[in-house]
Amino acid sequence: MNVTLFSTFDSIPAGGLAGPASSGCLVNFYNRPIWIDDIVFDWDWTVPSRGVSQTYGAPLGDTIRANIRWQNHPLTAGFMPVNLLGSARNGRAATPAIRTAADVIHTSLVWRLPEPLWLPPNVPLTFQIQHVNDFAVASAAASQTIDVTIRGVLAGEDDIPDEVDIPYAASFLTPVETDTSGGTTGVAPPVIAQSGQTDLFNPFEVPLNIERLTYYVGVSSTGLDGATRANFAPTDATSGQDQTGALTVGQNYGLAQRYVTMKMVSGRGRALVRNYTPIGTVFGPERSWVTKTLLAPADYYTAFISQQMPLFTDPGTLAFQMRTALGMIGTRRITLRDAIKTY
């Protein structure tokens, strides 16, 4: 039988965090275990007023982050941007244009777990949701209310596994880059960011089965729609490669295919991406790269992200901003005895 657990995380202010609105909402109060298949995050984002000097991040960027635990076992490495947990069936549909002020954009992101997670009776999934925006803004974003739904199936009363697959997700976020000089066309010289040893890292004593890697390029642009944001094109402002229209409404289509490139190696020197390659080509339209690799205990991936900023005729009071984020999704298998330890 299919079952769900549901909770609202109410009115989280910019820079704030919250737990479930009601205690016990995300506890398995069924008399049988649940095999959890996925976790759904839903919220509505209201488009802010578009003043001349106001900028804001793309609404589906990394502003909503989740910290999740099962018993004493982390499912995320601290607060994880939820848009890195699930793949996007359609990248453009997942990043709609920012429309008129006060319009509401609904976001729904699904984290389908690499393997079903066994949740015994009277045990919760522990959640904290954080609302944070690393982009410079002219005014703080409005409070956000997030709905979390856990979906799965009831197990048999005697369905007790010998081992449990516990999901784990970690992330690397580059610094926010800002254009500081004007230009008629083209891009600024590349800026390279490198992940640290504890970002895309296996902190456990057992191997991590890495199911996939994910990415997202977040952008922030001013409310201006006129000539001050014109002419982002590699050759001329009238070519089919011109991304001005997309960038002025907070989208990132051309960036991932041309101006954000990456390479990646393991801590032991094995190349996953040998040479700098457009990140959109590596991951594809779903923003998800199924790797099916094994990461040994204490091993890590090192990502090198090269970003080129678009040059605009006038950078504006609050300039165009962008950042790239990578996610690593996998599972670790431990015995049931170790899994249910309460320490």
C-alpha positions as CSV (number, residue, x, y, z in Angstrom):
1,M,0.0,0.0,0.0
2,N,1.3,3.5,-0.9
3,V,1.6,5.9,2.0
4,T,2.9,9.4,2.6
5,L,4.2,11.6,5.4
6,F,3.7,15.3,5.1
7,S,4.7,18.5,6.8
8,T,4.7,22.2,6.1
9,F,7.7,24.4,7.0
10,D,6.0,27.8,7.6
11,S,7.2,31.3,6.7
12,I,11.0,30.9,6.6
13,P,12.5,34.4,6.4
14,A,15.5,35.2,4.3
15,G,18.5,33.9,6.2
16,G,16.4,31.7,8.5
17,L,15.6,28.1,9.0
18,A,12.7,26.0,10.3
19,G,11.6,22.6,11.4
20,P,8.2,20.9,10.7
21,A,5.2,23.1,11.6
22,S,3.8,20.3,13.8
23,S,5.9,17.8,15.7
24,G,5.5,14.1,14.7
25,C,4.4,14.9,11.1
26,L,7.4,13.1,9.6
27,V,7.4,10.1,12.0
28,N,6.3,6.7,10.9
29,F,3.2,6.1,13.0
30,Y,2.1,3.1,11.0
31,N,2.5,-0.2,12.7
32,R,4.7,-1.5,9.9
33,P,8.0,-0.3,8.3
34,I,7.9,2.0,5.3
35,W,10.1,1.6,2.3
36,I,10.7,5.3,1.3
37,D,10.9,5.9,-2.5
38,D,11.2,9.7,-2.8
39,I,10.9,13.1,-1.1
40,V,9.0,15.9,-2.7
41,F,9.7,19.7,-2.0
42,D,6.9,22.1,-3.0
43,W,6.7,25.9,-2.6
44,D,5.4,29.0,-4.3
45,W,7.7,31.9,-5.0
46,T,6.3,35.4,-5.5
47,V,8.1,37.6,-8.1
48,P,9.4,40.7,-6.3
49,S,8.9,44.3,-7.6
50,R,11.4,45.1,-10.3
51,G,12.9,48.4,-9.3
52,V,15.6,49.9,-11.4
53,S,18.4,49.0,-8.9
54,Q,16.9,45.8,-7.6
55,T,18.4,42.4,-8.4
56,Y,17.3,38.9,-7.3
57,G,18.4,35.4,-7.8
58,A,16.6,32.9,-10.0
59,P,13.7,31.6,-7.9
60,L,14.6,28.0,-8.5
61,G,18.2,28.5,-7.5
62,D,20.0,27.3,-4.4
63,T,18.0,29.4,-2.0
64,I,16.0,26.5,-0.4
65,R,18.3,24.0,1.4
66,A,17.5,20.9,3.4
67,N,19.4,19.2,6.3
68,I,18.0,15.6,6.6
69,R,18.9,12.8,9.1
70,W,17.6,9.2,9.7
71,Q,18.3,8.1,13.2
72,N,21.9,9.3,13.8
73,H,22.8,9.0,10.1
74,P,23.0,12.1,7.8
75,L,21.3,12.0,4.5
76,T,22.8,15.3,3.5
77,A,26.2,16.9,4.2
78,G,24.8,19.8,6.1
79,F,22.3,22.0,4.3
80,M,21.9,20.8,0.7
81,P,20.3,22.9,-2.1
82,V,17.2,20.9,-2.9
83,N,17.5,21.6,-6.6
84,L,20.6,19.4,-6.6
85,L,18.8,16.5,-5.1
86,G,16.5,15.8,-8.1
87,S,16.9,15.7,-11.9
88,A,14.9,18.0,-14.1
89,R,12.9,16.4,-16.9
90,N,13.1,19.7,-18.8
91,G,15.7,22.2,-17.9
92,R,13.8,25.2,-19.4
93,A,10.5,24.2,-17.8
94,A,12.3,23.9,-14.4
95,T,13.6,27.5,-14.8
96,P,10.7,29.5,-16.0
97,A,11.0,33.1,-17.0
98,I,10.7,35.7,-14.2
99,R,7.4,37.4,-15.0
100,T,5.5,40.4,-13.7
101,A,5.9,41.5,-10.1
102,A,3.5,39.6,-7.7
103,D,3.2,36.7,-10.1
104,V,3.5,33.3,-8.3
105,I,5.8,30.6,-9.6
106,H,5.2,27.1,-8.3
107,T,8.2,24.9,-7.7
108,S,8.1,21.1,-7.3
109,L,11.3,19.1,-6.9
110,V,11.5,15.4,-6.4
111,W,14.4,13.5,-4.8
112,R,14.0,9.9,-5.9
113,L,16.2,7.9,-3.6
114,P,18.9,5.7,-5.3
115,E,17.6,2.8,-3.2
116,P,14.4,2.6,-1.1
117,L,15.1,3.6,2.5
118,W,13.7,1.4,5.3
119,L,11.9,3.5,8.0
120,P,10.8,1.4,11.0
121,P,7.7,2.3,13.1
122,N,8.0,5.3,15.4
123,V,11.1,6.6,13.8
124,P,11.2,10.0,12.1
125,L,13.1,11.5,9.2
126,T,14.5,14.7,10.8
127,F,14.3,17.8,8.6
128,Q,15.5,21.4,8.8
129,I,14.8,23.7,5.9
130,Q,16.9,26.8,5.3
131,H,16.1,29.8,3.2
132,V,19.3,31.6,2.1
133,N,20.3,33.7,-0.9
134,D,24.0,34.3,-1.5
135,F,23.4,36.8,-4.3
136,A,23.6,40.5,-3.6
137,V,20.0,42.0,-3.5
138,A,18.5,45.4,-3.0
139,S,15.9,44.1,-0.6
140,A,15.5,40.9,1.2
141,A,13.3,38.1,-0.3
142,A,9.9,37.4,1.2
143,S,9.5,34.5,3.6
144,Q,9.0,31.1,2.0
145,T,6.7,28.3,3.1
146,I,7.9,24.8,2.0
147,D,5.8,21.6,1.8
148,V,7.7,18.3,2.2
149,T,6.1,15.0,1.3
150,I,7.7,11.6,1.9
151,R,6.3,8.9,-0.3
152,G,6.7,5.1,0.0
153,V,5.0,1.8,0.5
154,L,4.2,-0.1,3.6
155,A,6.4,-3.2,4.2
156,G,5.2,-6.4,5.7
157,E,5.4,-6.8,9.5
158,D,8.2,-9.3,9.1
159,D,10.0,-7.4,6.3
160,I,13.2,-6.6,8.3
161,P,16.3,-6.3,6.2
162,D,19.8,-7.5,7.2
163,E,21.3,-4.4,5.7
164,V,20.1,-0.9,5.0
165,D,21.0,1.4,2.1
166,I,21.2,4.9,3.4
167,P,21.1,7.8,0.9
168,Y,23.7,10.5,1.1
169,A,24.0,13.8,-0.8
170,A,26.8,16.4,-0.8
171,S,27.4,19.6,-2.7
172,F,30.0,22.1,-3.9
173,L,28.9,25.7,-4.6
174,T,31.3,28.1,-6.4
175,P,31.6,31.6,-5.1
176,V,29.1,34.0,-6.7
177,E,30.8,35.8,-9.6
178,T,29.9,39.3,-10.6
179,D,30.6,41.3,-13.7
180,T,32.4,44.5,-12.9
181,S,33.2,46.0,-16.2
182,G,31.0,46.9,-19.2
183,G,31.5,45.7,-22.7
184,T,29.5,45.8,-25.9
185,T,29.7,42.0,-26.6
186,G,31.4,38.9,-25.4
187,V,32.5,37.6,-22.0
188,A,35.1,38.3,-19.3
189,P,38.2,36.1,-18.9
190,P,37.4,32.8,-17.1
191,V,37.4,32.4,-13.3
192,I,38.2,29.0,-12.0
193,A,36.8,27.6,-8.8
194,Q,38.0,24.3,-7.2
195,S,36.2,22.1,-4.8
196,G,37.8,21.2,-1.5
197,Q,38.6,17.8,-0.1
198,T,35.6,17.8,2.2
199,D,33.0,18.9,-0.4
200,L,32.4,16.0,-2.7
201,F,33.7,13.6,0.0
202,N,33.0,10.2,1.5
203,P,33.2,10.8,5.3
204,F,32.1,7.2,6.2
205,E,34.0,4.0,7.0
206,V,32.2,2.1,4.2
207,P,32.2,2.8,0.4
208,L,29.7,5.2,-1.1
209,N,27.9,4.0,-4.2
210,I,27.6,7.2,-6.3
211,E,24.5,7.0,-8.3
212,R,24.7,10.3,-10.1
213,L,26.1,13.8,-10.1
214,T,23.9,16.9,-10.6
215,Y,24.5,20.6,-11.4
216,Y,22.8,23.9,-11.5
217,V,23.8,27.4,-12.8
218,G,22.1,30.1,-10.9
219,V,21.9,33.6,-12.2
220,S,20.7,37.0,-10.9
221,S,19.9,39.9,-13.0
222,T,18.5,43.4,-12.5
223,G,14.9,44.3,-13.1
224,L,16.0,46.2,-16.2
225,D,14.8,44.9,-19.6
226,G,16.3,47.6,-21.7
227,A,19.6,48.5,-23.5
228,T,21.7,48.4,-20.3
229,R,21.5,44.6,-20.4
230,A,21.8,44.3,-24.2
231,N,24.4,42.6,-26.3
232,F,25.4,39.4,-24.5
233,A,26.6,37.4,-27.5
234,P,29.9,35.9,-28.4
235,T,29.9,37.6,-31.8
236,D,27.1,40.0,-32.4
237,A,23.9,41.0,-30.7
238,T,21.6,39.8,-33.4
239,S,22.9,36.2,-33.7
240,G,21.0,33.2,-32.6
241,Q,23.5,32.7,-29.8
242,D,22.5,36.0,-28.1
243,Q,21.3,35.1,-24.6
244,T,20.4,38.6,-23.5
245,G,16.6,37.9,-23.4
246,A,17.1,34.8,-21.2
247,L,19.6,36.4,-18.9
248,T,17.5,39.5,-18.2
249,V,14.7,37.3,-16.8
250,G,17.0,35.2,-14.6
251,Q,17.6,32.2,-16.9
252,N,20.8,30.4,-17.8
253,Y,20.4,28.5,-21.0
254,G,23.5,29.5,-22.9
255,L,25.8,29.7,-19.9
256,A,25.7,25.9,-19.3
257,Q,26.4,25.1,-22.9
258,R,29.2,27.6,-23.6
259,Y,30.4,29.6,-20.7
260,V,30.6,27.2,-17.8
261,T,33.0,24.4,-18.3
262,M,34.3,21.7,-15.9
263,K,36.8,18.9,-15.4
264,M,36.8,16.4,-12.5
265,V,39.2,13.9,-10.9
266,S,39.1,11.6,-8.0
267,G,41.3,12.0,-5.0
268,R,43.4,9.1,-6.3
269,G,43.9,10.9,-9.6
270,R,41.4,9.0,-11.8
271,A,39.9,11.4,-14.3
272,L,36.1,11.5,-14.6
273,V,36.2,14.5,-17.0
274,R,39.7,14.8,-18.3
275,N,39.5,18.2,-20.1
276,Y,37.4,21.3,-19.7
277,T,34.0,20.4,-21.2
278,P,30.8,22.5,-21.2
279,I,28.9,21.5,-18.1
280,G,25.6,21.2,-19.9
281,T,27.1,18.7,-22.3
282,V,28.5,16.6,-19.4
283,F,25.1,16.4,-17.6
284,G,22.5,16.7,-20.4
285,P,19.1,18.4,-20.3
286,E,18.1,16.6,-17.0
287,R,21.0,18.2,-15.2
288,S,21.9,14.7,-14.0
289,W,24.8,12.4,-14.9
290,V,24.4,8.8,-13.9
291,T,27.8,7.6,-13.0
292,K,27.4,4.3,-11.0
293,T,30.8,4.7,-9.4
294,L,32.3,3.6,-6.1
295,L,33.9,6.2,-3.8
296,A,36.1,4.6,-1.2
297,P,36.1,5.8,2.5
298,A,37.9,9.1,2.9
299,D,38.1,9.5,-0.9
300,Y,36.7,12.5,-2.7
301,Y,36.2,14.1,-6.1
302,T,37.9,17.4,-7.1
303,A,35.9,19.6,-9.5
304,F,37.3,22.5,-11.4
305,I,34.6,24.9,-12.6
306,S,35.5,27.6,-15.2
307,Q,33.0,30.4,-15.4
308,Q,32.9,33.3,-17.9
309,M,30.8,36.3,-17.0
310,P,28.8,38.1,-19.7
311,L,29.8,41.6,-20.5
312,F,27.0,44.2,-20.7
313,T,27.0,47.8,-21.9
314,D,26.2,48.9,-18.4
315,P,26.8,46.5,-15.5
316,G,24.2,48.4,-13.4
317,T,24.1,49.3,-9.8
318,L,23.9,45.7,-8.8
319,A,25.7,43.7,-11.5
320,F,24.8,40.5,-13.2
321,Q,25.7,37.5,-10.9
322,M,26.1,33.8,-11.4
323,R,27.2,30.7,-9.6
324,T,27.5,27.0,-10.4
325,A,26.6,24.3,-8.0
326,L,27.4,20.5,-8.1
327,G,25.7,17.7,-6.3
328,M,26.8,14.2,-5.5
329,I,24.1,11.6,-4.8
330,G,24.7,8.1,-3.6
331,T,24.1,5.4,-0.9
332,R,26.1,3.6,1.7
333,R,25.2,0.0,2.9
334,I,25.4,-0.8,6.6
335,T,24.1,-3.6,8.7
336,L,20.7,-3.1,10.4
337,R,22.4,-3.4,13.8
338,D,24.6,-0.4,13.0
339,A,21.8,1.5,11.4
340,I,19.5,1.5,14.4
341,K,22.2,2.4,17.0
342,T,21.2,5.4,19.0
343,Y,24.6,5.9,20.6
